[in-house]
Every structure is written in structure tokens, then in C-alpha cells.
Amino acid sequence: MKPPLQERFQVYVLGPSQDGRLATVAAGKTVLKLELKVDTDAPFLLRSRAIRQKFQNEVANEGGTQAGLQFLKTMWTGPHQDYRQSDFIPESLQQPYYGYNGNPKPISPEIAYPPGGIITLDLMNTGPTDLTNLTFYWIGVNLYPWGMVPSPSYPPKFAGETYAQPFIVPGLGAPEIRLNQPFTAKPGSDFVIRGGQAAEIASTGVLQPASEMSIVLRDYNGMPYMNDWVDINILFGQSNFLASVPVGPVPQFVQPFGTGAGSHGLIYPEIYLPSDRQLLIDVNHSCAGGGPDDLILNFLGQSVFPR
């Protein structure tokens, strides 16, 4: 049965570009009334959240850590400015691995915000160091009347097979922005995108974490699926990251399990890419120095063949 409204994958970003107070959150500081406004043309259903900060203590070919996130506490509102927490809650109690390297946390049941609705966020940095480029991601779907935005789908009769299709952005400098990089399904079939993996290919050929790389995905009409740059870790599982779970008072970092390329990011609802259309990808490598390196995105999903 066809639902009354079309769901379209959506990520809302609340970071330094939306509120400059998030560029540096000083140790011990409380920040109140950070506001994120959802699009005015569609209701938004919140289904997961994620957080990040700028990587620290980066090691060549291994990436860095986000050691300050275990000291972050938050509380935020629903659609009626109704706080969903009675007090500040540590993100370390809510996010897998303290929120490091992505791993969005599901929100169930979903929370519905009206067109133009406001999500208000309060936070505390209870740690001993500043948090740099602190960013929050609100992930879910926008709802549209059928026909308002493109909605390609399966042919009446088809065959399908599990399929992975890599996409490489070659020779990406640091820093560098590239816009409208076209991704096309393999000839003769449509492609259903349900997730992905990511890594950076160094000039030596070694796979390494794609540090400080972010993307914007757009449909073939150029309409974005997010309101700002989304860090690679949030959408795609990465391989070979520096061990990132703090243990002990120093702390030391031990290798996590259940993350990375084996636990790839999910895109829901899926993005259906017809064979004669392109997914447009904006890429932002904001790390200063190094490069040029190649960025590889491995899209995961299903090939669809009309019958």
C-alpha cells in the first residue's frame, strides 16, 4: 500500500556554520538555546542522531581521536519546545563509543517536527579541554506530497542482485572543495543505494581514514539531502581508524569493535538511482596540509534490471 506522503532521506546539521558558539566550546562552558530550523516546505521525522568534534592527535595513516566527547552533556527539545530530558545527559551514555567516528544513535519512536520547526539544544562541556568544531547531526526523513520531489522507483517487473559500486574522487588536495561530482549506475541497470563505506587512498596506495572530509549528496535535480556538509564518518563506516575508546584516567585508547567498514552507514529511505540519472556529490577536504590523496566511497545496495 502506498503511504500518503513520500519519505526522503534528510540530514540536518547544527554546527559552527549554523551557530558560531560551536566553533570552540571552552572547558567547563555551558551553551544554551542553540537552534536548528528544519525546512519550511516539509515536516521532518527525526529517527537518529550523531555528534562529532574536530579530530585531535592525528597519526599518519591512522587518523585521530575525539577524546573530548565523553565529557559532553546535552538536552534538546521536541516540536513544541518540550525538552526530552529532565536534565543534562552525558552523550557517553547515549552514543556508541562516546560518539566517536560517527555511529548514529537510533531515536524510537520517531519525533515529528512541523515545517519550519525548531530543535533547541543546550549543552555542557564538563571536560578539561576545549571542544573544537562541535557538530550535531539530526537524521531522518522529510515528508512531501507525491510528485513534489523526484521519486523514481522500481519497474513493474524486475530482477535484482546485491551490488557494491565504488566511486573515487582523485587527487583531492588539503584543503580543497569539489562540487557536483557525478556518480552514475553501471550501464544497463538502476542502482538502489542503501549504505556505504569510505576511506582515503594515500599517494603510497595505502588505505587510511578520510580525516576531516565531508560531503553533500544531491539528487539529479541538484536538490540536497542535507543542509550542510556531513562528515564522512556519519554516513559511511571507515576502515583502519586510530583506536578510539578511552580507558583509564590518562586515558589510553583501545581498539573498538563493531565499527568501521564492517558496520557501514545506512541510508534510509534508500536512494533509487535510475540508469539515466546521476547522483551529485560535493566533497570538502578541510584538513590543512598533506595530499593530494584519493577519496573512495563504496556505495552498497542493489542493482535492478527491468524484465
Stockholm file with secondary structure:
# STOCKHOLM 1.0

chainA/1-307         MKPPLQERFQVYVLGPSQDGRLATVAAGKTVLKLELKVDTDAPFLLRSRAIRQKFQNEVANEGGTQAGLQFLKTMWTGPHQDYRQSDFIPESLQQPYYGYNGNPKPISPEIAYPPGGIITLDLMNTGPTDLTNLTFYWIGVNLYPWGMVPSPSYPPKFAGETYAQPFIVPGLGAPEIRLNQPFTAKPGSDFVIRGGQAAEIASTGVLQPASEMSIVLRDYNGMPYMNDWVDINILFGQSNFLASVPVGPVPQFVQPFGTGAGSHGLIYPEIYLPSDRQLLIDVNHSCAGGGPDDLILNFLGQSVFPR
#=GR chainA/1-307 SS CCCSSEEEEEEEEESTTTCGGGSEECTTCEEEEEEEECCTTSCEEEEEEEEECCCEEEETTTEEECTTGGGEEEEEBCTTSCBSSSSCEEGGGTSGGGGTTCCCEEEEEEEEECTTCEEEEEEEECSSSCEESCEEEEEEEEEECTTSSCCCCCCSSEEEEEEEEEEEEEEECSSEEEEEEEEECCTTSEEEEEEEEEEEECTTSCEECCTTEEEEEECTTSCBSBSSCEEHHHHSEESSCCCCEEETTTTEEECCSSCGGGGCEEEEEEEEECTTCEEEEEEEECCCSCCCEEEEEEEEEEEEEEC
#=GC SS_cons         CCCSSEEEEEEEEESTTTCGGGSEECTTCEEEEEEEECCTTSCEEEEEEEEECCCEEEETTTEEECTTGGGEEEEEBCTTSCBSSSSCEEGGGTSGGGGTTCCCEEEEEEEEECTTCEEEEEEEECSSSCEESCEEEEEEEEEECTTSSCCCCCCSSEEEEEEEEEEEEEEECSSEEEEEEEEECCTTSEEEEEEEEEEEECTTSCEECCTTEEEEEECTTSCBSBSSCEEHHHHSEESSCCCCEEETTTTEEECCSSCGGGGCEEEEEEEEECTTCEEEEEEEECCCSCCCEEEEEEEEEEEEEEC
//
